[in-house]
Amino acid sequence: MTERHSQPAATARDEAAPEIQFRNVSKRFGTLTAVDHLNLEIGKGELVALLGKTGCGKSTMFNMIAGLMEPTEGAVTVMGRVPFREFDWFRGKMAIVFQNDRLLPWRTAVRNVELGLEMLGISAGERRARALRWLETLGLKGHENDYPYALSGGMRQRVSIARAFATDAELLLCDEPFSALDEMTSARLRTEFARLVRDTGKTAVFITHSINEAFDIGDRIVVLKRPAEIAHDIQITPDTPDHERERIRAVIHHSLSA
């Protein structure tokens, strides 16, 4: 198990600069402290699972990365910019896959995938070509003209993933997108998702409360304890032997059970 510790980054953004950085970040809601003096760096091209129990602050962290809220103290930067203050700058650079698919019921699968591209002003021909390509990549060839009601839960979430990848955003944020699916479907989708992230060289942050899901998804697992305190920051590689993986799993399980 390799523990990692964040270091302050230089002000100027360069290739070595973190893609996402929390610098001494706290977030309070009245008397409730959701995040307390958090320091964390995520590098470009990393696939990171943020793992923790409900209420540990991971969703608050997610919302600060997405620019949906700002910290009470400290600074959150993404690609060297402040997402809450420069929200519009991130259009087309950040894509989100939510817990439910959020498909528009009056649009077909291909038209749902095209939605983000329409918002980016991509031409009709280009957005159709991209949408069809990603639907085929995610195993939905032949279902392009189906409406959401005619698709299974897993198929709808595939459409949602295709919509995110079609924008070619540099950063993918995923908020427990497979939690409503059965375990077999969830396992297949997270394996596909992780492969696509690695193949396309994206940076991805994946929120989860499942240890199994974190192991399937993450090259790096950040285990959080309330209030968003980093209990473990673990790097996993394909070469990590099974006995070491089981030891790491036991350590994480103990931390989350405490």
C-alpha positions as CSV (number, residue, x, y, z in Angstrom):
1,M,0.0,0.0,0.0
2,T,1.4,3.3,-1.0
3,E,0.3,6.4,1.0
4,R,0.5,9.7,-0.8
5,H,0.7,13.2,0.7
6,S,-0.2,16.4,-1.0
7,Q,2.3,19.2,-1.5
8,P,1.6,22.8,-2.2
9,A,1.6,23.5,-6.0
10,A,3.2,26.4,-7.8
11,T,0.9,29.3,-8.7
12,A,1.7,29.0,-12.5
13,R,-0.1,26.2,-14.3
14,D,2.1,23.8,-16.2
15,E,2.1,20.1,-17.2
16,A,3.2,19.1,-13.8
17,A,0.6,21.1,-12.0
18,P,-2.3,19.2,-10.4
19,E,-5.5,19.0,-12.4
20,I,-7.5,19.4,-9.2
21,Q,-6.3,20.9,-5.9
22,F,-7.8,21.4,-2.5
23,R,-5.7,23.8,-0.4
24,N,-6.6,23.9,3.3
25,V,-10.3,23.7,2.3
26,S,-13.2,23.9,4.8
27,K,-16.9,23.9,4.1
28,R,-19.4,24.7,6.7
29,F,-23.2,24.7,6.6
30,G,-24.2,26.7,9.7
31,T,-22.8,24.7,12.6
32,L,-22.2,21.6,10.5
33,T,-18.6,21.2,9.2
34,A,-18.7,19.0,6.1
35,V,-15.1,19.5,5.1
36,D,-12.3,20.5,7.5
37,H,-8.9,21.8,6.4
38,L,-8.6,19.4,3.5
39,N,-5.5,19.2,1.3
40,L,-5.6,17.0,-1.8
41,E,-4.1,16.9,-5.2
42,I,-5.3,14.9,-8.3
43,G,-3.0,14.8,-11.3
44,K,-3.9,15.0,-14.9
45,G,-4.9,11.5,-16.3
46,E,-5.6,10.0,-12.8
47,L,-8.7,7.9,-12.2
48,V,-9.5,8.5,-8.5
49,A,-12.2,6.9,-6.4
50,L,-13.4,9.0,-3.5
51,L,-14.6,6.4,-1.1
52,G,-16.5,7.0,2.1
53,K,-19.7,6.4,4.1
54,T,-22.7,8.7,3.7
55,G,-22.1,12.0,5.4
56,C,-18.3,11.9,5.1
57,G,-18.2,15.0,2.9
58,K,-17.4,13.4,-0.5
59,S,-20.5,14.9,-2.2
60,T,-19.5,18.3,-0.9
61,M,-16.1,17.9,-2.3
62,F,-17.7,16.8,-5.6
63,N,-19.9,19.9,-5.7
64,M,-16.9,22.2,-5.1
65,I,-14.9,20.6,-7.9
66,A,-18.0,21.0,-10.2
67,G,-18.3,24.7,-9.3
68,L,-21.7,24.2,-7.6
69,M,-20.5,25.6,-4.3
70,E,-17.5,27.5,-3.0
71,P,-15.4,26.6,0.1
72,T,-16.0,28.5,3.3
73,E,-12.2,28.7,3.7
74,G,-9.2,27.7,1.5
75,A,-9.1,27.3,-2.2
76,V,-10.3,24.7,-4.8
77,T,-8.7,25.0,-8.2
78,V,-9.4,22.9,-11.3
79,M,-7.1,23.1,-14.3
80,G,-5.6,26.1,-12.5
81,R,-8.9,28.0,-12.3
82,V,-11.6,28.5,-9.6
83,P,-14.7,26.6,-10.7
84,F,-17.2,28.5,-8.7
85,R,-16.1,31.9,-9.9
86,E,-15.3,30.8,-13.5
87,F,-18.1,28.4,-14.0
88,D,-18.7,29.2,-17.7
89,W,-15.0,28.7,-18.5
90,F,-15.5,25.0,-17.8
91,R,-18.2,24.5,-20.4
92,G,-17.0,21.6,-22.6
93,K,-14.0,20.9,-20.3
94,M,-15.9,19.1,-17.5
95,A,-18.6,16.4,-17.9
96,I,-20.7,14.9,-15.1
97,V,-22.4,11.5,-14.9
98,F,-25.0,11.6,-12.2
99,Q,-26.5,8.9,-9.9
100,N,-29.5,8.7,-12.2
101,D,-29.3,8.9,-16.0
102,R,-31.1,12.3,-16.3
103,L,-32.2,11.5,-19.9
104,L,-34.8,13.6,-21.5
105,P,-37.8,11.3,-22.0
106,W,-38.9,13.1,-25.2
107,R,-35.5,12.5,-26.9
108,T,-34.2,9.3,-28.4
109,A,-30.9,7.8,-27.2
110,V,-28.9,9.6,-30.0
111,R,-30.6,12.9,-29.4
112,N,-29.9,12.6,-25.7
113,V,-26.2,12.1,-26.4
114,E,-26.3,15.0,-28.8
115,L,-27.6,17.4,-26.1
116,G,-24.3,18.4,-24.6
117,L,-22.8,18.9,-28.1
118,E,-25.8,21.2,-29.0
119,M,-25.0,23.3,-25.9
120,L,-21.4,23.6,-27.2
121,G,-22.5,24.8,-30.6
122,I,-21.2,21.7,-32.5
123,S,-22.6,21.4,-36.0
124,A,-25.5,19.0,-36.6
125,G,-23.5,16.6,-38.7
126,E,-20.6,16.4,-36.3
127,R,-22.7,16.0,-33.2
128,R,-24.7,13.2,-34.8
129,A,-21.5,11.4,-35.9
130,R,-20.0,11.7,-32.4
131,A,-23.2,10.5,-30.7
132,L,-23.5,7.5,-33.0
133,R,-19.9,6.6,-32.5
134,W,-20.1,6.7,-28.7
135,L,-23.4,4.8,-28.6
136,E,-21.7,2.0,-30.7
137,T,-18.7,2.1,-28.4
138,L,-20.9,1.5,-25.4
139,G,-22.8,-1.4,-27.0
140,L,-25.9,0.4,-28.0
141,K,-25.8,0.1,-31.8
142,G,-29.3,-0.6,-33.0
143,H,-30.8,1.3,-30.1
144,E,-30.0,4.8,-31.3
145,N,-33.6,5.7,-32.0
146,D,-35.1,4.2,-28.9
147,Y,-36.7,6.4,-26.3
148,P,-35.6,6.1,-22.6
149,Y,-38.8,4.2,-21.6
150,A,-37.8,1.4,-24.0
151,L,-34.3,1.0,-22.5
152,S,-33.2,-0.9,-19.4
153,G,-31.6,0.9,-16.5
154,G,-28.2,-0.2,-17.6
155,M,-28.8,0.9,-21.1
156,R,-30.0,4.3,-20.0
157,Q,-26.8,4.7,-17.9
158,R,-24.8,3.8,-21.0
159,V,-26.5,6.6,-22.9
160,S,-25.6,8.9,-20.0
161,I,-21.9,7.8,-20.2
162,A,-21.9,8.2,-24.0
163,R,-23.2,11.7,-23.5
164,A,-20.3,12.6,-21.2
165,F,-17.6,11.1,-23.4
166,A,-19.1,12.6,-26.6
167,T,-18.2,16.1,-25.4
168,D,-14.5,15.1,-25.2
169,A,-14.3,16.9,-21.8
170,E,-10.9,16.7,-20.1
171,L,-12.4,16.0,-16.7
172,L,-15.2,13.5,-15.9
173,L,-17.0,13.7,-12.6
174,C,-19.1,10.7,-11.5
175,D,-21.5,10.8,-8.6
176,E,-22.3,7.1,-7.8
177,P,-23.6,6.6,-11.3
178,F,-24.1,2.8,-11.0
179,S,-25.6,2.6,-7.5
180,A,-29.2,2.1,-8.6
181,L,-28.2,-0.9,-10.9
182,D,-28.0,-4.5,-10.0
183,E,-24.5,-5.7,-9.1
184,M,-23.8,-7.6,-12.3
185,T,-24.8,-4.7,-14.5
186,S,-22.9,-2.3,-12.3
187,A,-19.7,-4.4,-12.4
188,R,-19.8,-4.5,-16.2
189,L,-20.4,-0.8,-16.6
190,R,-17.7,0.3,-14.1
191,T,-15.2,-1.9,-15.9
192,E,-16.1,-0.4,-19.2
193,F,-16.0,3.1,-17.8
194,A,-12.6,2.7,-16.3
195,R,-11.3,1.2,-19.5
196,L,-12.6,4.1,-21.6
197,V,-11.1,6.7,-19.2
198,R,-7.7,5.1,-19.5
199,D,-8.0,4.6,-23.2
200,T,-8.9,8.3,-23.8
201,G,-6.4,9.7,-21.2
202,K,-9.1,11.6,-19.3
203,T,-9.0,12.6,-15.6
204,A,-11.8,11.2,-13.6
205,V,-13.2,11.5,-10.1
206,F,-15.6,8.8,-9.1
207,I,-17.7,9.1,-5.9
208,T,-18.6,5.8,-4.2
209,H,-19.5,4.3,-0.9
210,S,-18.7,0.7,-2.2
211,I,-15.3,-0.8,-1.5
212,N,-15.7,-3.2,-4.4
213,E,-16.6,-0.4,-6.8
214,A,-13.6,1.6,-5.6
215,F,-11.3,-1.3,-6.4
216,D,-12.9,-1.8,-9.8
217,I,-12.7,1.8,-10.8
218,G,-9.7,3.5,-9.1
219,D,-6.0,3.6,-10.0
220,R,-6.0,5.6,-6.7
221,I,-8.5,5.2,-3.8
222,V,-8.9,8.2,-1.4
223,V,-10.7,6.9,1.7
224,L,-12.6,9.7,3.6
225,K,-13.7,9.9,7.1
226,R,-16.1,12.6,8.5
227,P,-15.6,15.5,8.0
228,A,-13.8,14.8,4.7
229,E,-10.6,13.8,6.5
230,I,-8.3,11.6,4.4
231,A,-7.9,8.3,6.2
232,H,-5.9,6.6,3.4
233,D,-4.6,7.6,0.0
234,I,-3.8,4.4,-1.8
235,Q,-2.3,3.7,-5.3
236,I,-3.3,0.5,-6.9
237,T,-1.7,-0.8,-10.1
238,P,-2.4,-3.9,-12.3
239,D,0.7,-5.4,-10.8
240,T,-0.6,-5.2,-7.2
241,P,-0.7,-8.8,-6.1
242,D,-4.0,-10.3,-4.8
243,H,-2.7,-10.8,-1.2
244,E,-1.8,-7.1,-1.1
245,R,-5.2,-6.1,-2.5
246,E,-6.9,-8.1,0.2
247,R,-4.7,-6.5,2.9
248,I,-5.6,-3.0,1.5
249,R,-9.3,-4.1,1.4
250,A,-9.1,-5.1,5.1
251,V,-7.5,-1.8,6.1
252,I,-10.2,0.2,4.3
253,H,-13.0,-1.9,5.8
254,H,-11.6,-1.3,9.2
255,S,-11.3,2.5,8.7
256,L,-14.9,2.7,7.4
257,S,-16.2,0.5,10.2
258,A,-14.6,2.6,13.0
